[in-house]
Amino acid sequence: MKQNTRVRGVDAACAPGPAAGLTAECRCPSDDIFQWIHFACERCECPELAQRIGYAFDGRLKQCVGRAFWRFADKTLQPRIELATRHWNTLTDAGKRSTIIHETCHIIADWLFGSKVEDHGAHWKWLMRRCGESPDTAVQEHEVKKEFRARPERFLPGLTIARCGCTGHRKIPNRLAQRIRLGQRQMCQICRQPLRVS
């Protein structure tokens, strides 16, 4: 997943490679990651870019396995790959290799064709094929499905459920519910019955 924001990044080391203290979270030798980055850059005929690409593991990244972007470091744009720790540790070696090549191809596409290319468009797919990866299956593997769960009604932010003589219930602001709990009497504007909060 390529991130379109070109300035955003983590406060990790500016030099290429893993950020200090983050390699312990990874169950893959950092040499393998650099080999996969170099492999993708050589296959796509831009080996000079491989030395500039840095990577880091981010425990807060939840919706994707990895993301590639350019960020400002030392007054220059630096290519960066961030990998989700929680998803990275569940991948097989082939999945890890595919992820690194996937994200490296995003950086190479920006490098060769400019930042206006589509995330998973024709340029990126062509680079993936040059690296020996199938672009169609790669997109499905790298996008993590986010389960949608409706928030329970009683935990609505800023609102509390109140009951009165009307059918059903009303949602009232938490500050009003707090007044009712402290003994202040509040009336329903529809049925003119006192509001009760559980």
Secondary structure, DSSP 8 states (H G I E B T S, - for coil): -B---SS---SS-SSSS--TT-GGG-SS-HHHHHHHHHHHHHHTT-GGGTTT-EEEEETT--SBSEEEEEEEETTEEEEEEEEEHHHHTTS-HHHHHHHHHHHHHHHHHHHHH-TTS-TTSHHHHHHHHHTT--HHHHHHHHB---------GGG-TTEEEEE-SSSS-EEEEHHHHHHHHTT---B-TTT--B-EE-
